[in-house]
Amino acid sequence: MVFLNSCLFTEKIKNTIIFVGLVFFSSITTVSAETNPNKPKRIVSINLCTDQLLMALVETERIISVSHLSRDPSISSFSGSANTLHINYGTAEEIYHLKPDLVLAGEYSKKNVVGVIKELGLNIVTVEVANSLKAMRSNLLKVAAVLGEEAKAKILVSKIDNLFLSKNTYAEKPVAIVWRARGLTDGRGSLVHDLLQAHGFRNLSEILGRGAVGNINLEQIIIARPELVIIPDPKQDYPSLSQLLFKHPALRSLDRGTKPWLRIIKIPEWGLICGGPQVLKAFEVLASARLDLLNNKQTR
């Protein structure tokens, strides 16, 4: 019965994510930008994370190409928009022939490609990996400035600032963990850790002494008994052995353990990668998850 309630809760979470996503991004795209002849009008992105930033801030008419990864709905929250755009595979030759006036690359984009693009005289901006809310905020402002979309970025930045303000205001903090394929977890020094703290949770990964990237097996989770286990929605089109642990009966048994208020929820995999607006959208559902946990705990 408890597991059935957990399933219903998870379904409610999924519906909430969809609703929040629609409201979240409609509030951004409805901001009208003043006509600015200096804004780049032929923009190319060669990195999945810069794809997400670009499509959140700019109308598709100004985008001439995004990376091929942006069409994968499991890791890209803008896959629908990407399906209407030309895609690239991050080679210098194809980027040059597109004649862009701005190229966006990631910190770990191929160094030789970035170097050739610079030598060809193209305007290229490299965006660092966002491993904290502060870094995400900085990246948003940086990209918005080169795109000429500061007004749209202010909406997103205000959401991050609100998370900063609420970070240390929670009296009671349930223990949560984001548990990925292969048992990977995100500890102190990661964006996920910042987001868990900002939503009023303690991170089990940090409690167990893991760093920014660590590994925790299922037995350790069962022993630790966190109140919330967050797992990614597995890729339906590309199943792998690394995702089988999410179907382990022992994981389901957590719902029937000594802490019956525990919840296991799924969030889109694109909410766990790339420090962009889509991450805020996915994790916004944690606010209701926390309240539900505390309410159930008080009634038992």
C-alpha positions as CSV (number, residue, x, y, z in Angstrom):
1,M,0.0,0.0,0.0
2,V,2.8,2.4,0.9
3,F,4.6,1.6,-2.4
4,L,1.4,2.2,-4.3
5,N,1.1,5.6,-2.6
6,S,4.7,6.3,-3.6
7,C,3.9,5.5,-7.2
8,L,1.0,7.9,-7.1
9,F,3.2,10.5,-5.6
10,T,5.8,10.0,-8.3
11,E,3.2,10.4,-11.0
12,K,2.1,13.6,-9.3
13,I,5.7,14.8,-9.4
14,K,6.0,14.1,-13.1
15,N,2.8,16.1,-13.8
16,T,4.1,18.9,-11.7
17,I,7.4,19.0,-13.6
18,I,5.5,19.3,-16.9
19,F,3.3,22.1,-15.5
20,V,6.1,24.0,-13.9
21,G,8.1,23.7,-17.1
22,L,5.4,25.3,-19.2
23,V,5.0,28.2,-16.8
24,F,8.7,28.5,-16.2
25,F,9.8,28.9,-19.9
26,S,6.7,30.8,-21.1
27,S,7.6,33.5,-18.5
28,I,11.0,33.8,-20.2
29,T,10.0,33.7,-23.9
30,T,7.2,36.3,-23.4
31,V,9.8,38.9,-22.6
32,S,9.9,41.2,-25.6
33,A,13.4,42.3,-26.6
34,E,14.1,45.6,-28.1
35,T,15.4,45.6,-31.7
36,N,19.1,45.7,-31.5
37,P,21.1,45.6,-34.7
38,N,24.2,44.6,-32.7
39,K,22.7,41.3,-31.5
40,P,24.2,38.2,-33.1
41,K,21.7,36.8,-35.7
42,R,23.6,33.7,-36.9
43,I,24.4,31.8,-33.7
44,V,25.9,28.3,-33.6
45,S,26.3,26.1,-30.5
46,I,28.7,23.1,-30.5
47,N,28.0,21.9,-26.9
48,L,24.9,20.3,-25.3
49,C,25.1,22.7,-22.3
50,T,25.4,25.8,-24.4
51,D,22.6,24.5,-26.6
52,Q,20.3,24.6,-23.5
53,L,21.4,28.1,-22.5
54,L,21.0,29.4,-26.1
55,M,17.6,28.0,-26.7
56,A,16.3,29.3,-23.4
57,L,17.4,32.8,-24.2
58,V,17.1,33.3,-27.9
59,E,14.3,32.8,-30.5
60,T,15.1,30.0,-33.0
61,E,15.1,32.4,-35.9
62,R,18.5,33.6,-34.7
63,I,20.0,30.1,-34.2
64,I,21.4,28.5,-37.3
65,S,22.8,25.3,-35.7
66,V,23.0,23.4,-32.4
67,S,24.8,20.2,-31.4
68,H,23.4,16.8,-32.5
69,L,22.9,15.9,-28.8
70,S,20.3,18.5,-28.4
71,R,17.8,16.4,-30.2
72,D,17.9,13.6,-27.6
73,P,14.8,14.2,-25.4
74,S,16.4,12.3,-22.5
75,I,19.3,14.7,-22.1
76,S,17.9,17.9,-23.8
77,S,14.9,19.8,-22.5
78,F,14.7,21.7,-25.8
79,S,14.7,18.6,-28.1
80,G,11.5,19.8,-29.7
81,S,13.0,23.1,-30.7
82,A,16.2,21.3,-31.8
83,N,14.3,19.1,-34.2
84,T,13.5,22.2,-36.2
85,L,17.1,23.4,-36.3
86,H,20.2,22.4,-38.3
87,I,22.5,20.2,-36.2
88,N,26.3,20.0,-36.1
89,Y,28.8,17.5,-34.9
90,G,31.3,20.0,-33.7
91,T,33.8,20.0,-36.5
92,A,35.6,23.2,-37.5
93,E,34.9,22.7,-41.2
94,E,31.1,22.5,-40.8
95,I,31.0,25.5,-38.4
96,Y,33.0,27.7,-40.8
97,H,30.7,26.9,-43.7
98,L,27.7,28.0,-41.6
99,K,29.1,31.5,-41.5
100,P,28.1,32.3,-37.9
101,D,28.5,35.6,-36.2
102,L,28.8,33.9,-32.8
103,V,29.8,30.4,-31.8
104,L,29.2,29.0,-28.3
105,A,31.4,26.2,-27.0
106,G,31.7,24.4,-23.7
107,E,34.7,24.2,-21.4
108,Y,35.4,20.7,-22.5
109,S,34.6,21.2,-26.2
110,K,37.4,19.8,-28.4
111,K,40.4,22.2,-27.9
112,N,41.7,21.7,-31.4
113,V,38.3,22.6,-32.9
114,V,38.0,25.7,-30.7
115,G,41.5,26.7,-31.7
116,V,40.8,26.4,-35.4
117,I,37.6,28.4,-35.1
118,K,39.6,31.2,-33.4
119,E,42.3,31.1,-36.1
120,L,39.6,31.4,-38.8
121,G,38.6,34.7,-37.2
122,L,35.2,33.6,-36.0
123,N,33.7,35.0,-32.8
124,I,33.7,32.2,-30.3
125,V,32.7,32.3,-26.6
126,T,33.6,29.4,-24.2
127,V,31.3,28.7,-21.3
128,E,32.6,27.0,-18.1
129,V,30.9,24.0,-16.5
130,A,28.5,25.2,-13.8
131,N,29.4,23.2,-10.6
132,S,27.4,25.5,-8.3
133,L,24.5,27.9,-8.3
134,K,27.0,30.8,-8.3
135,A,28.6,29.4,-11.4
136,M,25.2,28.9,-13.1
137,R,24.3,32.4,-12.3
138,S,27.6,33.7,-13.8
139,N,27.2,31.6,-16.9
140,L,23.7,32.9,-17.5
141,L,24.8,36.5,-17.3
142,K,27.8,35.9,-19.4
143,V,25.9,34.2,-22.2
144,A,23.0,36.6,-22.0
145,A,25.5,39.5,-22.4
146,V,27.0,38.2,-25.7
147,L,23.5,37.4,-27.0
148,G,22.1,40.7,-26.1
149,E,19.4,39.1,-23.9
150,E,20.0,40.5,-20.5
151,A,16.3,41.2,-19.8
152,K,15.4,37.5,-20.3
153,A,18.3,36.4,-18.1
154,K,17.1,38.6,-15.2
155,I,14.1,36.3,-14.8
156,L,16.3,33.3,-14.4
157,V,18.8,35.0,-12.2
158,S,16.1,36.1,-9.9
159,K,15.1,32.5,-9.4
160,I,18.7,31.6,-8.5
161,D,18.9,34.6,-6.1
162,N,15.7,33.4,-4.4
163,L,17.3,30.0,-3.9
164,F,20.3,31.6,-2.3
165,L,18.1,33.5,0.1
166,S,16.2,30.4,1.2
167,K,19.2,28.2,1.5
168,N,19.7,28.6,5.2
169,T,16.2,29.2,6.4
170,Y,15.0,25.7,6.9
171,A,14.7,24.4,10.5
172,E,14.3,20.8,9.6
173,K,16.2,19.3,6.7
174,P,15.3,15.8,5.5
175,V,18.2,13.6,4.0
176,A,18.1,13.2,0.3
177,I,20.4,11.7,-2.4
178,V,20.5,12.0,-6.1
179,W,21.5,8.5,-7.3
180,R,22.5,8.1,-10.9
181,A,23.4,5.2,-13.2
182,R,26.3,3.0,-11.9
183,G,25.6,4.4,-8.4
184,L,27.2,7.7,-9.1
185,T,26.3,10.6,-6.7
186,D,27.0,14.3,-6.4
187,G,28.5,15.6,-3.2
188,R,29.9,18.9,-2.0
189,G,31.3,21.0,-4.9
190,S,28.6,20.0,-7.3
191,L,25.6,21.9,-8.6
192,V,23.3,19.1,-7.4
193,H,24.6,19.5,-3.9
194,D,23.8,23.2,-4.0
195,L,20.3,22.6,-5.3
196,L,19.5,20.0,-2.6
197,Q,20.7,22.4,0.1
198,A,18.8,25.3,-1.5
199,H,15.6,23.3,-1.3
200,G,16.0,22.4,2.3
201,F,17.7,18.9,2.2
202,R,20.8,17.4,3.5
203,N,22.8,15.5,1.0
204,L,23.5,11.9,1.9
205,S,26.5,11.9,-0.5
206,E,28.2,14.6,1.7
207,I,27.2,12.8,4.9
208,L,28.9,9.7,3.7
209,G,32.0,11.7,2.8
210,R,31.8,11.6,-1.0
211,G,33.3,14.4,-3.0
212,A,31.8,16.3,-6.0
213,V,31.6,13.0,-7.8
214,G,31.4,9.8,-5.9
215,N,29.9,6.3,-5.8
216,I,27.4,4.8,-3.3
217,N,26.0,1.3,-3.6
218,L,22.5,0.2,-2.9
219,E,23.4,-1.5,0.4
220,Q,24.8,1.8,1.7
221,I,21.6,3.6,0.8
222,I,19.5,0.9,2.5
223,I,21.5,1.2,5.7
224,A,21.5,5.0,5.7
225,R,17.7,5.2,5.1
226,P,17.5,8.7,3.5
227,E,14.0,10.3,3.4
228,L,14.2,11.0,-0.3
229,V,15.9,9.1,-3.2
230,I,16.0,10.9,-6.5
231,I,16.8,8.8,-9.6
232,P,16.8,9.8,-13.3
233,D,14.1,8.6,-15.7
234,P,15.9,5.9,-17.6
235,K,16.4,6.2,-21.3
236,Q,13.6,4.1,-22.9
237,D,15.2,4.0,-26.3
238,Y,18.7,3.2,-25.2
239,P,18.4,0.8,-22.2
240,S,21.7,-0.2,-20.5
241,L,23.0,-2.5,-17.8
242,S,24.0,0.6,-15.8
243,Q,20.3,1.4,-15.3
244,L,19.2,-2.0,-14.0
245,L,20.0,-1.0,-10.4
246,F,16.9,1.3,-10.5
247,K,14.7,-1.8,-10.9
248,H,16.3,-3.7,-8.0
249,P,13.6,-5.0,-5.6
250,A,15.7,-3.8,-2.6
251,L,15.3,-0.3,-3.8
252,R,11.6,-0.6,-3.8
253,S,11.7,-2.2,-0.4
254,L,12.9,1.1,1.0
255,D,9.3,2.2,0.8
256,R,8.3,-0.5,3.3
257,G,11.2,0.0,5.7
258,T,11.4,1.6,9.1
259,K,10.8,5.0,7.5
260,P,7.4,4.7,5.7
261,W,7.4,8.4,4.8
262,L,10.4,7.8,2.5
263,R,9.8,8.7,-1.2
264,I,11.5,7.6,-4.4
265,I,11.0,10.1,-7.2
266,K,12.2,10.4,-10.7
267,I,13.3,13.6,-12.5
268,P,14.2,13.9,-16.2
269,E,17.8,13.0,-16.9
270,W,18.2,16.4,-18.5
271,G,17.6,17.9,-15.1
272,L,20.8,16.4,-13.8
273,I,23.2,17.6,-16.5
274,C,24.3,21.0,-17.6
275,G,23.9,24.0,-15.3
276,G,21.1,25.8,-17.1
277,P,17.5,26.8,-16.7
278,Q,16.3,23.3,-17.3
279,V,18.0,22.2,-14.0
280,L,16.1,24.8,-12.1
281,K,12.9,23.6,-13.7
282,A,13.5,20.0,-12.8
283,F,14.5,20.6,-9.2
284,E,11.7,23.1,-8.5
285,V,9.5,20.1,-7.7
286,L,11.6,19.4,-4.6
287,A,9.8,22.1,-2.7
288,S,6.5,20.1,-2.8
289,A,8.4,16.9,-2.2
290,R,9.9,18.3,1.0
291,L,6.6,19.5,2.4
292,D,5.0,16.1,1.6
293,L,7.8,14.3,3.5
294,L,7.5,16.5,6.6
295,N,3.7,16.4,6.6
296,N,3.7,12.6,6.4
297,K,6.3,12.4,9.1
298,Q,4.3,14.4,11.5
299,T,1.1,12.3,11.0
300,R,2.8,9.0,11.9
